[in-house]
Amino acid sequence: MVSVRALVDADLDAAVALHLEVLHMEFLSRFGPRFMRIYYHAWIVSPGAIALAAVDENSTLLGVLLGAHDPAQHVRAMARDHGVAIGATLVGRALTHPRLAKDLIVTRGWRYTRGVARLVKSRLSKRPAPGPAMSGPVIGEITHVLVDPSSQGRGVGRALVEESVRQARSAGVQELQLVTPPDMAAQHFYERLGWISSGAMQSRSGESFLRYRFTL
Ligand SMILES: CC(C)(COP(=O)(O)OP(=O)(O)OC[C@H]1O[C@@H](n2cnc3c(N)ncnc32)[C@H](O)[C@@H]1OP(=O)(O)O)[C@@H](O)C(=O)NCCC(=O)NCCS
């Protein structure tokens, strides 16, 4: 039996191990377990975020979902409260992994540098970094969904996505969005759950993704 609850710090070891196993091909995973622990903890405690754990009757972690019912608030809180720890771990890992350092600089260097500059500026002026202007429908997002390979195909992913939809709806979100790599089978999963494809896109780091949206 699967139940879904909030992800908590006690799940960190299992959640990070699962992420590194299931999404080992992701760029983030290349930064290793220490970075992923900080990243997951930041997600758990940041306002605006959705962080869910799917567990079985023995409390074994079967799957994880990360998302946000207020992505702008969530990104601001991550940068403000965890930006230094995240940045320091990124740099530390990059210094000992030259290939990763090169890919980091080529694909994300300029964007991350601007992010750090904004963070420093907002700290110096003691004002929060500006978020994007609010207009149009309230849009939330799902960022990661991952299920233990031995538990896939048993409704765990569906339970996680349905709970994220429930939380987003009760937070006033009108539409959820996500992107998934074109070469992963997840697109069929989202289509099965009623998500609508809204075309292909390229991330600011140059990777190709398929976009999906779900009206609440
Ligand atoms: C994609 C993933 C999250 C799906 O979770 P899951 O627990 O295996 O999926 P569920 O068992 O809840 O499936 C829900 C529905 O989607 C369908 N589905 C799931 N994966 C599918 C696939 N690859 N192709 C077609 N349909 C699929 C199921 O048949 C099911 O339909 P039904 O309820 O009508 O029978 C999981 O397989 C996974 O972790 N994959 C690797 C990581 C990944 O791709 N994450 C998403 C990108 S970040």
PDBQT file of the ligand as one rigid body, heavy atoms in Angstrom, charges set to zero:
ROOT
HETATM    1  C1  LIG A 301       7.911   8.149 -14.686  1.00  0.00    +0.000 C 
HETATM    2  C2  LIG A 301       7.654   7.593 -13.282  1.00  0.00    +0.000 C 
HETATM    3  C3  LIG A 301       7.729   8.724 -12.272  1.00  0.00    +0.000 C 
HETATM    4  C4  LIG A 301       6.258   6.957 -13.252  1.00  0.00    +0.000 C 
HETATM    5  O1  LIG A 301       5.998   6.460 -11.958  1.00  0.00    +0.000 OA
HETATM    6  P1  LIG A 301       5.294   5.029 -11.781  1.00  0.00    +0.000 P 
HETATM    7  O2  LIG A 301       5.046   4.813 -10.351  1.00  0.00    +0.000 OA
HETATM    8  O3  LIG A 301       6.132   4.022 -12.474  1.00  0.00    +0.000 OA
HETATM    9  O4  LIG A 301       3.944   5.239 -12.600  1.00  0.00    +0.000 OA
HETATM   10  P2  LIG A 301       2.466   4.725 -12.178  1.00  0.00    +0.000 P 
HETATM   11  O5  LIG A 301       2.539   3.271 -11.860  1.00  0.00    +0.000 OA
HETATM   12  O6  LIG A 301       1.903   5.608 -11.138  1.00  0.00    +0.000 OA
HETATM   13  O7  LIG A 301       1.712   4.933 -13.547  1.00  0.00    +0.000 OA
HETATM   14  C5  LIG A 301       0.589   5.800 -13.685  1.00  0.00    +0.000 C 
HETATM   15  C6  LIG A 301       0.006   5.579 -15.060  1.00  0.00    +0.000 C 
HETATM   16  O8  LIG A 301       0.985   5.947 -16.049  1.00  0.00    +0.000 OA
HETATM   17  C7  LIG A 301       1.246   4.857 -16.896  1.00  0.00    +0.000 C 
HETATM   18  N1  LIG A 301       2.671   4.859 -17.193  1.00  0.00    +0.000 N 
HETATM   19  C8  LIG A 301       3.679   4.949 -16.310  1.00  0.00    +0.000 A 
HETATM   20  N2  LIG A 301       4.869   4.897 -16.939  1.00  0.00    +0.000 NA
HETATM   21  C9  LIG A 301       4.569   4.747 -18.253  1.00  0.00    +0.000 A 
HETATM   22  C10 LIG A 301       5.346   4.595 -19.424  1.00  0.00    +0.000 A 
HETATM   23  N3  LIG A 301       6.672   4.611 -19.365  1.00  0.00    +0.000 N 
HETATM   24  N4  LIG A 301       4.718   4.451 -20.615  1.00  0.00    +0.000 NA
HETATM   25  C11 LIG A 301       3.362   4.459 -20.674  1.00  0.00    +0.000 A 
HETATM   26  N5  LIG A 301       2.556   4.581 -19.590  1.00  0.00    +0.000 NA
HETATM   27  C12 LIG A 301       3.156   4.725 -18.400  1.00  0.00    +0.000 A 
HETATM   28  C13 LIG A 301       0.863   3.617 -16.123  1.00  0.00    +0.000 C 
HETATM   29  O9  LIG A 301       0.525   2.554 -16.993  1.00  0.00    +0.000 OA
HETATM   30  C14 LIG A 301      -0.286   4.109 -15.304  1.00  0.00    +0.000 C 
HETATM   31  O10 LIG A 301      -1.483   4.070 -16.054  1.00  0.00    +0.000 OA
HETATM   32  P3  LIG A 301      -2.815   3.384 -15.418  1.00  0.00    +0.000 P 
HETATM   33  O11 LIG A 301      -2.930   3.923 -14.001  1.00  0.00    +0.000 OA
HETATM   34  O12 LIG A 301      -3.884   3.823 -16.286  1.00  0.00    +0.000 OA
HETATM   35  O13 LIG A 301      -2.521   1.933 -15.435  1.00  0.00    +0.000 OA
HETATM   36  C15 LIG A 301       8.679   6.483 -12.906  1.00  0.00    +0.000 C 
HETATM   37  O14 LIG A 301       8.599   5.457 -13.862  1.00  0.00    +0.000 OA
HETATM   38  C16 LIG A 301      10.113   6.977 -12.807  1.00  0.00    +0.000 C 
HETATM   39  O15 LIG A 301      10.575   7.327 -11.728  1.00  0.00    +0.000 OA
HETATM   40  N6  LIG A 301      10.829   6.957 -13.946  1.00  0.00    +0.000 N 
HETATM   41  C17 LIG A 301      12.220   7.406 -13.969  1.00  0.00    +0.000 C 
HETATM   42  C18 LIG A 301      12.393   8.871 -13.619  1.00  0.00    +0.000 C 
HETATM   43  C19 LIG A 301      11.586   9.800 -14.510  1.00  0.00    +0.000 C 
HETATM   44  O16 LIG A 301      11.497   9.601 -15.719  1.00  0.00    +0.000 OA
HETATM   45  N7  LIG A 301      11.019  10.850 -13.897  1.00  0.00    +0.000 N 
HETATM   46  C20 LIG A 301      10.247  11.845 -14.617  1.00  0.00    +0.000 C 
HETATM   47  C21 LIG A 301      11.108  12.916 -15.193  1.00  0.00    +0.000 C 
HETATM   48  S1  LIG A 301      11.768  13.951 -13.929  1.00  0.00    +0.000 SA
ENDROOT
TORSDOF 0
